Structure formats: C-alpha cells, structure tokens
Amino acid sequence: MPAALWAAAVALARQHGLYTTARTLHVDYGALKKRLNATGAGRGPSPTFVELPAARPTGLGPCVIDLEGRRGRRLRIEVTGVTVADLVTLTQGAWGRGR
C-alpha cells in the first residue's frame, strides 16, 4: 500500500481507534499498529495522579440516645450532625466499653 494511504489510515486510527480502522479498511491490524506507534500517536500523555478526597459521611439529624445499664445507671446523649461512627465512639467513651 502506498505511504500516503498508510498515513491516511494512521490519521483515521488516531480518530476512530486502531481496531475499528483496521477492520473497516481491511488492513493488517499489526502493520497499522506498528505505523501508529512509530508516529508516537499510539500513546497519549502519561496520566498524572489525581487524588480524590473521600466523601465525608453526612451527619445524623437531631438524635437522642438513652442508655440504661444492668444496675440502673442511665445515660442520655443528645447530638446533632454527628456520624454513626462518632456516636458509637462518644457512647463508648462516656459509658465505658466493658459496662
């Protein structure tokens, strides 16, 4: 195939993808890939690392927790805008883990 046609095929491969172009034009996939890579078009710019911050858990609305121990000890917690994990930590700290 003439060089001008290969150049046109490479340009189409850049735009439409290697497999689709090779299949549509009935040209050898490997040969087209080799020519595409030789022009540097097969590789885009190296990806850069982008840190995505984790979504902050949304807090609960107004919440009242009433706890009562086996010996009658009571604890009432009223909070707004805390997460369930924060509420567990708060309860364990105030009530005590082993009680």
Number of C-alpha atoms within 10 A of each C-alpha: 6 6 8 9 10 16 15 11 20 25 16 16 20 15 10 11 13 20 15 13 21 20 11 8 11 9 15 12 15 12 12 20 17 12 16 21 13 10 11 9 15 16 10 7 6 6 6 6 6 6 6 6 6 6 6 7 10 10 14 13 11 10 12 11 11 9 13 11 10 7 7 8 10 11 13 11 13 9 14 11 13 16 16 13 11 12 18 11 14 14 17 13 10 11 16 10 9 5 9
